[in-house]
């Protein structure tokens, strides 16, 4: 269905070139309205009602509620909406705005992929934890709505009310998320309801287990979970703040029913480089996950989708691509970047700059800067992403290779900083001098100053289209951004690099080959040889850990030449020829070293004939052992086969 832009200059407060926009984007444009949300609501309703013939895109998001209500009154789907005013129109920059508006329109028309999700059911079983002064009043308010159990953490006497269950215990472990919390309790005491007089506690017991759907923590102490604000179903409030407790009670009352839990990341265990043969290699995702959703699971890791909060840091740091962000997937982000850059150039722009921000704090900073400040410069194109920490070096390099002159990432107060603090220096080392910045600002005016006061460098003269997985995208972009450069030195812990082998120490045992998770280290079936393909190396470190001679070290770098795509020999030796048949096997130095250490010095190789077997291939060694006088495989002669005559000869009646 063709799309149609419904334009509004917001009371003549922004310049919009409707004709130029129509020509640049190829989309039909309405006449330029001035009060689409007030005096010209009729025109908006008419455009929305015409959605059967073309798909309207209303270029205003501030009054989205009004347009959604109009669509509901008309019985049609709400129209798509696009913010041109705050992101482009409201600016003090006098440069032409058509290239930027064209880029934003082109991005908005890209087809969106449906997000993946799983249903989570909460039956409303709520555990309220805290002292009696805070927990019991909260329980009285929630008991008519939820199935409430109070866990008292102080030495209070049992409450008189029996409208909800009350226990006293010490929590020793807590796992799970909304709809599936599990807790272990020690010193569990329950109320003994029998008898006259005040209620009493039962005797304490250890090792109790319980489950619930919601946890309301009013202890004011240490949270039960890391990154507790990201744990769905876990509500925590300061018991000394009546306002905070009231908000938590209201939020808990809404957590009953079936909810959609987004599936943020996808995992491919086969290419995970976490471990091989119980030797730990890469642990970047384990180290950086704020919620503890990632745990070791043998040779790979496991991700609990119920705990994952979707920060994206694991996907940005994963060297193999085993973890990818899936809401949206990486190729969608790259497509948006490429669309913004190409549309800007087609509309006459020359050197765009990319501002990456989140949908909450960053978008609000842009709105405030537009309304009360100077707004964004005409060459700064905002890109809203769902996970700032997941915007890693591959995406930054792809933006620069696509034609952006600069990439700035606007952090928010809730952004997990570990991933950006490592990914941005890596991108800077591979960007060929193109600016890459982290903006940690909380003032809209400071944001404007940082963007206006920055001189715009020239972008890549011939933009490229990086394709493939994130490793391939980073390599292609780095080659385009560093013409004439053969090798880039990278920061420590970079996912690209070389394996350096001390040939004097290496015995070609090939333990590293058998455990390399990416196949970067290889052997040669025809001769003792250790080969290496740098393009495939993840710098996981398993080879250096497993090497018995400690002959391997890692060198973080990126070889931009084609040599990185080929196999090179790190170490090789002359093969040893079997003393019986002449077949080549093993390395000559290894066989000679073993012969020197064992011949005449070990009970199994005390004679010259026994020692000679060390220098035989596997087939000749077996033959020599079988034919030896002290053959270890020898046994007593096989007994004669008994026949029918043998049995009949022993019968007395025959």
C-alpha positions in Angstrom: 0.0 0.0 0.0 1.5 3.4 -0.9 2.4 5.7 1.9 1.4 9.4 2.2 2.9 12.0 4.4 0.5 14.3 6.3 2.5 17.4 7.0 2.1 20.1 9.7 4.3 23.0 10.4 3.0 23.4 14.0 1.6 26.9 13.9 4.1 28.0 11.3 7.0 27.3 13.7 9.1 25.1 11.4 10.0 25.2 7.7 8.9 22.2 5.6 9.5 22.0 1.9 6.6 19.8 0.9 7.5 19.7 -2.8 11.2 19.0 -2.1 10.2 16.3 0.4 7.9 14.7 -2.1 10.6 14.6 -4.8 13.3 13.4 -2.5 11.4 10.6 -0.9 9.1 9.6 -3.7 6.1 9.7 -1.3 2.9 11.7 -1.8 2.6 14.7 0.5 -0.5 16.4 1.8 -0.8 20.2 1.7 1.1 21.8 4.6 -1.2 22.1 7.6 -0.6 24.4 10.6 -2.9 23.1 13.3 -3.5 19.4 12.5 -4.2 18.5 16.1 -6.6 21.4 16.9 -8.4 23.5 14.3 -7.6 21.1 11.4 -8.6 17.9 13.1 -11.1 17.3 10.3 -8.3 17.1 7.8 -6.5 14.7 10.1 -9.6 12.5 10.4 -10.1 12.5 6.6 -6.5 11.4 6.1 -6.8 8.7 8.7 -10.1 7.5 7.2 -8.5 7.2 3.8 -6.2 4.5 5.1 -7.9 2.0 2.9 -6.3 3.5 -0.3 -3.0 4.7 1.1 -1.2 4.5 4.4 -1.0 7.9 6.1 2.1 8.9 8.1 1.3 11.8 10.3 4.4 14.0 10.8 3.7 14.7 14.5 4.2 12.6 17.6 3.5 15.1 20.3 -0.3 14.7 20.0 -0.3 11.0 19.2 -3.1 10.5 21.7 -5.5 12.8 19.7 -4.8 11.0 16.4 -5.2 7.6 18.0 -8.5 8.6 19.4 -9.6 9.9 16.0 -8.7 6.5 14.5 -10.6 4.7 17.3 -13.7 6.8 16.6 -13.4 6.0 12.9 -13.0 2.3 13.6 -9.6 2.1 11.8 -6.1 1.2 12.8 -4.1 4.1 14.3 -1.9 5.8 11.8 1.9 5.7 11.7 3.5 8.8 13.2 6.8 10.5 12.6 8.5 13.3 14.5 10.0 15.8 12.1 9.5 18.8 14.3 11.6 18.0 17.3 14.3 16.0 15.5 14.7 18.4 12.5 12.3 21.3 12.1 12.9 23.1 15.4 16.5 24.2 15.1 18.6 27.4 15.1 20.7 26.0 12.3 20.2 27.9 9.1 21.4 25.1 6.8 18.9 23.3 4.6 16.7 20.8 6.4 15.5 18.8 3.4 18.3 16.2 3.4 17.7 15.5 7.1 14.0 15.3 6.8 14.3 13.1 3.8 16.5 10.7 5.7 14.1 10.5 8.7 11.2 9.8 6.3 13.1 7.1 4.5 13.9 5.4 7.8 10.3 5.6 9.0 9.1 3.8 5.9 11.3 0.7 6.4 9.2 -2.4 7.2 9.4 -3.3 10.9 9.8 -6.9 12.0 7.5 -8.2 14.7 9.2 -8.6 18.0 9.4 -12.1 19.5 7.8 -12.7 22.9 6.7 -15.4 25.2 3.6 -15.4 27.5 4.2 -15.1 31.2 1.3 -15.8 33.6 1.0 -14.3 37.0 -1.7 -15.7 39.3 -1.2 -12.9 41.8 0.7 -14.7 44.5 2.5 -11.9 46.3 5.2 -12.2 48.9 5.7 -9.0 51.0 9.0 -8.8 52.8 9.8 -6.4 55.6 9.2 -5.3 59.1 5.8 -5.4 60.6 5.4 -1.6 60.5 5.7 -1.5 56.7 4.7 -5.0 55.5 1.5 -5.5 57.4 -0.3 -2.2 56.2 0.8 -3.0 52.6 -0.6 -6.5 53.0 -4.0 -5.2 54.2 -4.2 -3.0 51.1 -3.2 -5.8 48.7 -5.1 -8.7 50.3 -8.4 -8.0 48.5 -6.6 -8.1 45.1 -3.7 -10.5 45.4 -3.0 -13.7 47.2 -0.7 -12.2 49.9 1.9 -13.8 52.2 3.9 -11.6 54.6 7.4 -12.5 55.5 8.4 -10.6 58.6 12.1 -9.9 59.0 12.0 -8.5 62.5 11.1 -10.0 65.9 7.5 -8.8 65.8 4.7 -10.9 67.4 2.3 -12.6 65.0 -0.4 -10.2 63.8 -4.0 -10.7 64.9 -5.4 -10.4 61.3 -5.9 -13.7 59.5 -6.9 -12.1 56.2 -3.5 -13.1 54.8 -0.7 -15.6 55.7 2.2 -14.4 57.8 5.5 -16.1 58.4 8.8 -15.2 59.9 12.0 -16.4 58.2 15.4 -15.6 56.8 15.9 -15.7 53.1 19.0 -17.6 52.0 18.4 -17.7 48.2 16.1 -16.2 45.7 15.8 -16.9 41.9 13.3 -16.3 39.1 11.2 -13.4 37.8 7.6 -12.4 37.4 5.4 -15.5 37.6 8.2 -17.8 38.7 10.1 -16.7 41.9 11.6 -19.4 44.1 13.0 -18.8 47.5 14.8 -20.8 50.2 14.1 -20.0 53.8 15.8 -20.8 57.1 14.5 -20.2 60.6 10.9 -20.5 59.1 8.2 -19.9 61.7 4.5 -20.0 61.0 1.6 -18.8 63.0 0.0 -21.4 65.3 -3.7 -20.4 65.2 -4.9 -22.7 67.9 -5.5 -21.9 71.6 -6.8 -18.9 73.5 -4.8 -15.7 73.9 -2.3 -14.1 71.7 -1.2 -16.0 68.6 2.2 -17.6 68.7 5.0 -18.8 66.3 5.8 -22.4 65.6 9.3 -23.8 66.2 11.8 -22.5 63.6 12.8 -24.9 60.7 15.6 -24.6 58.1 15.6 -25.6 54.5 12.1 -24.5 53.6 11.2 -23.6 50.0 8.4 -21.4 48.6 7.3 -19.9 45.3 5.4 -16.8 44.3 4.6 -14.6 41.3 5.4 -11.2 42.8 7.9 -10.0 45.5 7.3 -6.7 47.3 10.5 -5.9 49.2 10.0 -3.3 52.0 13.1 -4.2 54.0 15.1 -1.2 52.9 18.2 -3.4 53.0 20.3 -5.2 50.3 18.2 -6.2 47.3 17.6 -9.8 46.6 18.8 -9.6 43.0 21.5 -7.8 41.1 20.2 -4.9 39.0 17.0 -5.3 40.9 15.3 -2.5 39.0 15.5 -4.6 35.9 14.0 -7.7 37.5 10.4 -7.9 36.4 8.0 -8.8 39.3 10.4 -7.6 42.0 9.3 -4.3 43.5 11.3 -2.5 46.0 10.6 0.6 48.0 12.1 2.5 50.9 9.8 1.7 53.9 10.4 5.2 55.3 8.9 6.8 52.2 5.1 6.6 52.2 5.0 7.8 48.5 7.4 5.1 47.4 5.5 2.4 49.3 2.2 3.5 47.8 3.7 3.5 44.3 5.0 0.0 44.8 1.7 -1.3 46.2 -0.1 0.2 43.1 2.4 -1.5 40.8 2.0 -4.8 42.5 -1.7 -4.7 42.2 -1.4 -4.6 38.4 0.8 -7.6 38.1 -1.9 -10.3 37.7 -2.8 -11.9 34.4 -0.9 -12.9 31.3 1.9 -10.6 30.0 4.1 -10.7 27.0 7.8 -11.0 27.8 10.0 -9.9 24.9 12.8 -12.3 23.8 15.7 -9.9 23.6 18.6 -12.0 22.5 19.2 -15.2 20.4 21.9 -17.7 21.4 23.7 -20.1 19.1 25.5 -22.5 21.5 27.6 -24.3 18.9 29.8 -21.3 18.2 30.1 -20.1 21.8 33.7 -19.9 22.9 33.1 -20.0 26.6 34.8 -23.3 27.4 36.3 -26.5 25.9 37.3 -29.6 27.9 36.6 -27.7 31.2 39.1 -25.0 30.2 37.5 -21.6 30.4 37.9 -19.3 27.5 35.6 -16.3 26.8 33.6 -15.0 29.7 32.7 -11.5 28.4 29.0 -12.0 28.5 29.1 -13.6 32.0 31.2 -10.7 33.3 29.0 -7.9 31.8 25.4 -9.2 32.3 23.9 -6.9 35.0 21.0 -9.2 35.9 22.7 -12.6 36.2 20.6 -14.0 33.3 23.7 -15.7 31.8 25.2 -18.7 33.4 27.8 -21.4 32.3 26.3 -24.5 30.8 29.3 -26.7 29.8 31.1 -25.6 26.7 28.7 -22.8 26.2 26.5 -20.4 28.2 22.8 -20.4 28.9 20.5 -17.4 28.9 17.4 -17.2 31.0 14.9 -15.2 28.9 12.7 -14.5 32.0 15.6 -12.7 33.7 17.1 -11.0 30.7 16.3 -7.3 30.7 17.4 -6.6 27.2 20.3 -4.2 27.8 22.2 -5.8 24.8 25.6 -5.6 26.4 26.2 -9.3 26.0 25.6 -9.1 22.2 27.9 -6.1 21.8 30.7 -7.9 23.6 30.3 -11.5 22.2 33.3 -12.1 20.0 31.9 -15.1 18.0 28.4 -13.9 17.4 26.9 -16.7 19.5 24.8 -14.1 21.2 22.9 -11.6 19.0 20.4 -8.9 19.9 17.1 -9.9 18.4 14.8 -7.0 19.2 15.4 -5.9 16.5 18.1 -8.1 15.0 21.5 -6.6 13.9 20.7 -6.5 10.2 17.7 -4.2 10.9 19.9 -1.7 12.7 22.5 -1.8 9.9 19.7 -1.3 7.3 18.4 1.7 9.2 21.9 3.2 9.3 22.4 2.6 5.6 19.0 4.1 4.8 19.6 7.3 6.8 23.0 7.9 5.2 22.0 7.1 1.6 18.8 9.1 1.8 20.6 12.1 3.2 23.1 12.1 0.4 20.4 11.6 -2.3 18.6 14.7 -1.0 21.8 16.8 -1.4 23.4 16.4 2.0 27.2 15.9 2.2 28.5 15.1 5.7 25.9 13.8 8.1 26.6 13.0 11.7 24.8 10.3 13.6 23.5 10.7 17.1 22.5 7.4 18.8 20.1 7.6 21.7 17.5 5.6 23.6 13.7 5.9 23.5 13.4 7.4 26.9 16.1 9.8 28.2 17.7 10.5 24.9 14.4 11.2 23.1 13.3 13.5 25.8 16.7 15.4 25.7 16.1 16.0 22.0 12.6 17.2 22.6 13.7 19.6 25.3 16.6 20.9 23.3 14.2 21.5 20.3 11.5 23.4 22.4 13.7 25.4 24.8 17.2 25.4 23.2 18.9 25.5 19.8 17.6 22.1 18.7 19.8 19.6 16.8 22.1 20.9 14.0 20.8 20.2 10.5 23.5 17.7 9.8 22.9 15.6 13.0 20.6 12.7 12.3 19.2 11.0 15.5 18.9 7.2 15.6 16.7 5.8 18.3 17.7 2.3 19.5 16.1 0.1 22.0 19.4 -1.0 23.7 22.2 1.6 23.9 24.6 -0.9 25.4 24.0 -3.2 22.4 25.2 -0.6 19.9 28.8 -1.8 19.7 31.9 -1.2 17.6 30.5 -3.1 14.6 27.5 -0.8 14.4 29.6 2.3 14.9 32.0 1.3 12.2 29.2 0.4 9.8 27.8 3.9 10.3 31.1 5.5 9.4 31.6 3.3 6.4 28.1 4.1 5.2 29.0 7.8 5.0 28.5 9.3 8.4 31.3 11.7 9.3 30.9 11.2 13.0 29.1 8.9 15.5 28.0 10.2 18.9 26.3 7.9 21.5 24.2 9.8 24.0 24.1 7.8 27.2 21.3 7.8 29.7 21.5 7.6 33.5 20.2 4.0 33.3 22.6 2.8 30.5 24.9 0.0 31.5 28.3 1.7 31.0 30.5 -1.4 30.9 29.9 -2.2 27.3 30.1 1.3 25.8 33.2 2.0 27.8 34.9 -0.9 26.1 33.2 -0.8 22.7 33.8 2.9 21.9 37.6 2.7 22.4 37.7 -0.4 20.2 35.7 1.5 17.5 38.0 4.5 17.8 41.0 2.3 17.2 39.4 0.9 14.0 37.8 4.1 12.8 40.8 5.5 10.9 40.6 8.9 12.7 36.9 9.5 12.2 35.3 10.9 15.5 33.5 8.5 17.8 32.2 10.0 21.0 30.3 9.1 24.2 28.1 11.9 25.4 27.3 11.6 29.1 25.1 14.7 29.5 22.0 15.5 31.4 21.4 19.1 30.2 19.7 19.8 26.8 21.7 23.0 26.4 24.9 21.1 27.0 23.9 18.6 24.3 23.3 21.5 21.9 26.7 23.0 22.7 28.5 19.6 22.2 26.9 19.2 18.8 27.1 22.8 17.5 30.7 23.4 18.7 32.0 20.3 17.0 33.7 20.8 13.6 32.5 18.4 11.0 35.2 16.2 9.5 34.9 14.9 6.0 33.1 11.5 5.7 34.3 8.5 3.8 34.8 9.6 0.2 33.3 6.4 -1.2 30.8 4.9 1.2 30.5 1.1 1.3 27.8 -1.3 2.3 29.1 -3.6 5.1 27.3 -6.9 5.0 27.5 -10.2 6.9 27.7 -10.9 10.6 29.1 -8.4 13.1 32.7 -9.6 12.7 32.5 -9.4 8.9 30.8 -6.0 9.1 33.6 -4.7 11.4 36.3 -6.0 9.1 34.9 -4.6 5.9 34.2 -1.2 7.5 37.7 -1.1 9.0 39.3 -1.8 5.6 37.3 1.0 4.0 38.1 3.4 6.8 41.8 2.7 6.9 43.0 2.6 3.2 46.6 1.7 2.8 46.9 0.4 6.4 47.9 -3.3 6.9 47.6 -3.8 10.6 45.6 -2.0 13.4 46.7 -2.2 17.0 43.7 -2.8 19.2 43.0 -2.4 22.9 43.4 -5.4 25.2 40.5 -7.9 25.2 39.6 -7.0 21.6 37.9 -9.9 19.8 40.3 -9.7 16.9 44.0 -10.6 16.9 46.8 -13.0 16.3 48.2 -16.1 18.1 52.0 -15.9 18.6 53.9 -19.1 19.2 57.3 -19.6 20.7 58.8 -22.1 18.3 61.5 -23.1 20.7 59.0 -24.0 23.4 56.3 -25.5 21.2 56.3 -29.3 20.9 53.5 -29.5 18.4 51.4 -31.5 20.7 48.4 -29.8 19.0 46.3 -29.5 22.2 45.5 -26.0 21.1 44.1 -27.3 17.8 41.8 -29.8 19.4 40.2 -27.2 21.7 40.1 -24.1 19.4 36.4 -23.2 19.3 36.5 -21.2 16.1 38.8 -23.4 14.1 41.4 -20.6 13.8 44.2 -23.1 14.8 44.6 -26.1 12.5 46.9 -29.0 11.9 48.2 -30.7 8.8 47.4 -34.3 8.3 50.5 -34.9 6.2 53.2 -33.4 8.4 53.7 -32.0 11.9 52.5 -28.4 11.4 50.5 -25.8 13.3 48.5 -23.5 11.1 46.6 -20.3 11.9 43.9 -18.2 10.2 43.8 -14.8 11.9 40.4 -13.8 10.5 38.8 -16.6 12.6 40.6 -16.0 15.9 38.3 -14.8 18.7 41.1 -14.1 21.2 39.2 -16.3 23.7 42.5 -17.5 25.2 41.7 -21.2 25.5 44.8 -22.1 23.4 47.1 -20.1 25.8 45.5 -21.7 28.8 45.7 -25.3 27.6 49.3 -25.1 26.2 51.4 -27.3 28.5 54.6 -25.5 27.4 53.1 -22.0 27.8 54.3 -21.3 24.3 51.3 -19.3 23.1 50.5 -15.6 23.7 47.8 -13.4 22.2 48.3 -10.2 20.2 45.1 -8.0 19.9 45.2 -6.5 16.4 43.4 -6.5 13.1 45.2 -7.6 9.9 43.4 -5.8 7.1 45.3 -7.6 4.3 44.0 -10.7 2.6 46.7 -12.7 4.5 44.3 -12.7 7.4 41.9 -14.8 5.4 44.5 -17.5 4.6 46.3 -20.1 6.6 49.8 -19.4 7.8 52.3 -21.8 9.4 53.1 -20.9 13.0 55.4 -23.8 13.7 56.4 -27.0 11.9 59.0 -29.8 12.2 60.4 -32.6 10.2 58.3 -35.7 10.6 59.7 -39.0 12.0 59.9 -42.1 9.8 58.8 -45.4 11.3 61.9 -47.6 11.7 60.0 -50.6 10.4 57.9 -49.5 7.4 59.1 -45.9 6.9 55.6 -44.3 7.3 55.8 -40.7 8.6 54.2 -40.1 12.0 54.7 -37.5 14.7 57.5 -35.0 14.9 61.1 -36.1 14.9 62.1 -34.0 17.9 59.2 -35.4 20.0 59.9 -39.0 19.2 63.6 -38.5 19.9 62.8 -36.7 23.2 60.5 -39.5 24.3 63.1 -42.1 23.3 65.8 -40.3 25.3 63.6 -40.1 28.4 62.2 -43.7 28.4 64.6 -46.0 26.7 66.5 -48.1 29.3 64.9 -45.9 32.1 61.4 -47.3 32.3 60.3 -50.8 33.0 58.3 -51.1 29.9 61.2 -50.0 27.7 64.1 -51.6 29.5 65.3 -53.7 26.5 66.5 -52.4 23.1 63.6 -54.2 21.3 61.0 -52.6 23.6 62.6 -49.2 23.3 62.6 -49.6 19.5 58.8 -49.7 19.6 58.7 -46.1 20.6 60.1 -45.3 17.1 57.4 -47.4 15.3 54.1 -46.3 13.8 50.9 -47.5 15.4 50.5 -50.5 13.1 54.1 -51.7 13.4 54.0 -51.2 17.2 51.1 -53.6 17.5 52.7 -56.2 15.2 55.9 -56.0 17.2 54.1 -56.5 20.5 52.0 -59.4 19.1 55.1 -61.3 17.8 57.3 -60.6 20.9 58.3 -63.4 23.2 56.6 -61.7 26.1 53.6 -60.7 24.1 51.2 -58.9 26.5 48.3 -60.1 24.4 49.3 -63.7 24.5 46.9 -66.2 26.3 46.8 -69.9 27.0 46.0 -72.2 24.0 42.4 -72.3 23.0 40.6 -75.4 24.3 39.6 -78.0 21.7 36.0 -77.7 20.5 33.8 -80.3 22.1 31.6 -82.3 19.7 28.6 -84.6 20.1 30.9 -87.6 20.2 32.6 -86.3 23.2 29.4 -86.1 25.1 28.2 -89.5 23.9 31.4 -91.2 24.8 30.9 -90.3 28.4 27.3 -91.6 28.6 27.1 -95.0 30.4 24.0 -96.1 28.4 25.7 -95.7 25.0 
